[in-house]
Amino acid sequence: MTLESLVAEWGLLAVFAGTFFEGETIAVLGGFAAKNGVLRLDLVMLCAFVGSLCGDQLWFLLGRRYGQGWVDRHPSWKPRVARALALIDRYYTALILSFRFFYGLRNVLSFAFGMSDVPTPRFVLLNAVGAALWAAAMVGAGYLFGAVIELVIDDVRQYQYALYAALVLAGAVAFLVRRRHQRD
């Protein structure tokens, strides 16, 4: 079984799962795979949209249901949630539309929105619009990256494994750096 066949078989599920949890890197990889003809662009965007939307809705519902009790049991969240709630009070519409574009804030902000006074239907609607914009931007960036690579490298298919690996490595490094920063 080749990497290409694995991506073709499991790629859409990976895009959904990756974007459910955070997923900038997996959305970009999905766009890159679409540019290489391994996945369909429309389905990658749909999976990124649905995964992002569902993940954010879950964190919102957890915040709505468990909010302060969760924060009291996880003291490391207190300062981040407090800052998030202060921002939500001032800019909640713009923040709902844009929070997923700020790396590392998505889950905390979704949770904080659940703790806030933002009406659930308003969050759902604005979150759907934001998820659609984010999915198009991230998947589109991966697709564009693939197009640029094709301009630079004649036979990009021969290097696609190295490019996939480089993108995965970049995502892993960003994740580890963020985790380390959160602990400090």
Disulfide bonds with the S-S distance in Angstrom:
none
